[in-house]
Amino acid sequence: MKRFTVVLVLLALLVGPMTTLFAAGAAEETGWPSRDVRYVVPYAPGGLSDVTARMVERAVREENLLDEAFVITNIEGASAGNAMEEVVAAPPDGYLLLHHHTSFISHRALGVRDWGYEEFTPIAMLFEVPQAAFTLPGKYESLEEWVEYVRSNPGETTFAGSSLGGGTHLMGEMLLESADIRDDLRYVAHGGGGPMTTAILAGEDLMGLTQLPTVLGDHLSGDFEILAVSSGDRVSSLPDVPTFAELGYDIPLQTSHRMGVWGPPGMDQDLVDEIAAFFERVVNTETFRELAAQNGLFIRYEDGEELRRAFEQDEEIIMRLVEEFGLN
């Protein structure tokens, strides 16, 4: 009996460490991510969402932040609705994530759809994107000069935007309202950033408004001239360009696009925290910080709870403005 007991003890001593090692290996294998992560862009390639998502992917790749692939997936159509439907119906395992911004709110406020961010698990806020009022080089000395031209020539000019119902459209309406020229011109939505900039180049519209990253490179190359930006502070790469507030335009939102990471509903909080910590590392890498500065982004990392609170606050403002402007 004593001999049998000794054998059992020896087996326990041998098997115990092996079991611990196996369990540790299994835990590591099932941790996030254990396979490729799909990062969904709800718009076509080339726009703000696509460009900034690829900045995230570049930082992940160049800084070696994941052993698994971080794959950008464009699911366009239905004003981001197709991508939203796919992600909201996905398993809550963290392998299908949505890269989306404040248009969640403005689309609903302007009647594009009747649901939005509240259907998703908020994971992290990444950055904020200011808007830029831009025109052809030498056309106007300042934004105020254009405003005076519109006032002096009511009904004779247009104001270009990329689409109806999004954050840029709402920001444009806020700017025109603050400048008291909403009734003096017509807002033209061209269906995308490319057609909008083409219209400006062709002289079809004298002024346009779009997300800063869309035209920053063209401004620096001399193809367009940015006359003002919506951010609270001047953009570091545009030290001579004033903000709307500096010019006296009182606009309730300084940014129309807060970019967040969203997951399917029902995600486990520990998993959410793990993914949020990963994105915090991403936006704090040297690679991403350099790209953000080059493209006029304001990095603002917040966790999922703060992301949700920010969207709730923005929703109150946006819904009120839409009602005031009669856009609903």
N, C-alpha and C positions, 0 to 999 in steps of 0.2 A: 504493500500500500504506500509505503514511504517512497519506494522507487517510482511508482506511478505518479505520485504527487510531484516529485522532482522533474519528471518528464514534462508534465503539464506546465510547470513553471518555466522550464527552458523554452518550450514552444511559445508560451506567452511573450517571453523576452525577445524571441526571434520574430514572431509574427507581428507584435505590436508596432515596432518601428516601420515595418513594411506596410502595415495598414495605414499608418499615419501618412507615410509618403504617398501612397496611392490616393488617399483622401485629399491631400493637398494638391496633387496633380489634377484630380478630377475637378476640384474647386476652381483651379486656375483655368482649366479647359472650358468650363462653363461660364466663366466671367465674361463681361462685355468688353470688347467684341470677340467672339470666337469665330466669326465669319465676316464677309464683306458687309459694309454699311452703305446703304443707298441714301444719298442726300438729295431730296427732291426739290427741284426748282419749278415753280408752277407757271412758268412763262417760257417763251421761245428763247433760244440762244441769242446772246448779244445784248440783252437789256441789263438793267441794274441788277436784278436778282441773279441772273446767270453770271454776270461778271464778278459780283461779290462772293457768290458761292464758290466760284473757281479760285478766288483769292483764299478762301478757307481751305480748299483742297490743296492748294499749293503750299500753304503753311504746314498742313498736316504731313505732306509728302517730304518737303525739304527739311523739316525739323524732326522727321522720323518719329512722329507721335503715336502711330499705330502700326502694329504688325500686319493687320488685315487691310484690305483695300478700302479706301473712302471714295465712293463712286458718285459723281454728279449725274443725276438723272433728270432730264427735262421732260415734264408732262404738261404740255401747253393746252390751251383751249378753255372756253367758257369763263374767261376773265379769272383764271386761277382755279376755277371750280373743279375741273377734271382731276387735278393733282390733290386738291383738298379731299375729294371723295375717295380717292385711292388710299390716302394716308389715314383718314379717319376710320376706314374699314380694315386696316392692317392689324396684325397681331401686335399686342403691346410689349414687344420684346426689344425695342430699341434699334431695329435693323432697317426701318424705314422712317426717316425723319424729314420734316418739312422746313424749308428755308423761306419764311414769309414775313410780311411786314404789315404796316398799319392799314393797308388796303383791305385787310380783313374787316375793318370797321367802316371805312368810307364806302366800300362796295355795298354793304348792308344798308348804310344810311341813305345812299342814293338809289336804292331799289334794285341793285344787281342781283342780290340773293337775300334770303331771310335768315341765314345762319352764318356763324363765323368762328372766331377764336375760342369761344366758350366750349366748343365741341372737342377741343384738343387738350392734350396735356402740355402745359407750358414748361419748357425745360430751361431756356436761358435767353437773355437779351445779349446781342453781340455789339451792335453799333447803331448810330443814328446817321441819317443821310439828309443834308440840307438841299434845298432847291436853289436853282440859279436862273435869273432872268438874263437872257442872252440875245444878241442880235449880230448883224454883220459888222466887221471892223470899220470904224469911222462913220457909221450910220448916225449914231447919237453920242454925244459927249458923256451923257449920264442918263440914268433911269428917269430922273426928273424931267429931262428934256423931252423924252418920249411921252411921258405923262402929259406934258403941256401940249405936245403935238396932237394927242388924242383929244384933249379938251377943245382944242381949236378947230378940230376937224371931226366932229361927231358923226358916227355912222360910216366913216370912210376907211376904217382900218380894222384889222383883226388881231387876235392874240392867239398864238399857237400853243397847243398842248398835244400830248401823245394820245390820250384816250379820255373817255367819259367815265365818271364814277370812281376814279381812283384818288389816291392822296395828292397827286400832282394837280389834278383838276380842282380839288377843293382848295389847295394852296393858291392856285391861280385866282379863284373866285375871292379868296380872302385879300389878296394883294389888290385886285381891281376895286373891291369894296373900300379898302382903306384909302386908296388913291382917289376914290369917288369918281370912277370912270366906268363902272360896270354897265351903265346904260349908254355909253358912248361908243362901244365897239362890240364885236361879236367874237365869242370864244370858239375856236375851231379845233376839233379833235381829229387828228390825222390817222389814228389807228395804230400808232407805234412810234418809237423814237426815231427810227430811220426815216419814215415819210415826213415826220415833223421837221427834222433838221434839213431835209431836202427842200421842203417848202420855204424855209428861211433862206437857204442858199439861192433859191430861185426868185426871191423877192415877193413871194405870194403873201407872206406874213412879215410884218416889220419887227415883231418881238415874239419871243417864246419863253416858256418856263418849263424846266425839266429837272430831273435829279442831277446834282452837280457832277457825279462821275460820268454821266452821259456826254457832257460837253467840255469837261475840264481839259482833256488832251487836245481838243480842237481849239480851245482858247489859248493854250500854251503854244500851239503851232501857228496861231494867227488866223485860223479859218473862221473862228467866231470870237466875239468879245462878250465876256460876262460883265454885266453892269452892277449886279447886286446879288447877294445870297441871303437865304432865310435864317441862317444859324445865329445863335446868340452872340458868338464871338466871330471875328474874322477867321477865314480859313488860312492856315499857316502857309500854304503854297500860293495864296492869292492875297498877299498883305495889303495891296492897294485897292482891293475891291471892298466896298462898304457893305454892311448888312442892311436889310430892310429897316430894322429898328433905328439904325444910325440916320437913315434918310427920313425918319419920322413916320414910317408906316407901322401902325399898330396891328400886329397879327397875333392872334391868340396862340398859335402853334409855331414854334421855331423850326420844327422838323415835321415833315409829313410822312416820313418813313422811319419807324423804329424796327430794325430787323431782329427777328427772334427765331429760335429753334423750337419746333413743336413736334410732339409725338402723338400717336393714336391715344384715344381715351383709355383710362384704366391702367396706366403704367404704374409699376411698383415704385414707391418713393425712393428706395435705396438705389434702384436702377436710374431713376431720374437724377439723383444726386451725383452718381458716378458719371453720367453723360454730361451733366452740367459742368463738373470739374474738368472734364476733357476739353470742352469748348472754352472754358476760362484759360486753360493753358494755350489753346490755339491763338486767341486774340492777344495774348501777352507775349507771343513769340516776336523776335526781332523781324522775322519775315513778314508777318501780318502787319505789324506796326508800320513798317516801311511802305507796304502796299496801301494801307489805310491813308497815310499822309499823302502819298502820291495821287490818290483818288478822291481826296476830300471827305473822307469818312471820319466821324467822331466816335472813337471806341468807347463803348459804355457797357461793360459787362455787368449783368445782374442775374440773380438766380431766377428760377421759374416763378416763384411767388411774387417777386418784384416785377417781373415781366407782366404777369397777370394784372397787378395793381396799376402799372403804367397804362395798360390797354384800357382798363376800366375808366381811368381818369381821362384819357384821350377820347374815349367813347362819349362821355358826357359833353365834352367840348364840341366834338364833331357833330353829334346829333343836334345840339343847339344851333350851331352855325348853319347846318343844312336847312333847318326849320326857318331860321332868320332869312336866309338867301332864297327861300322858296325853291330849293333844288329837289325836293322830294315829291 
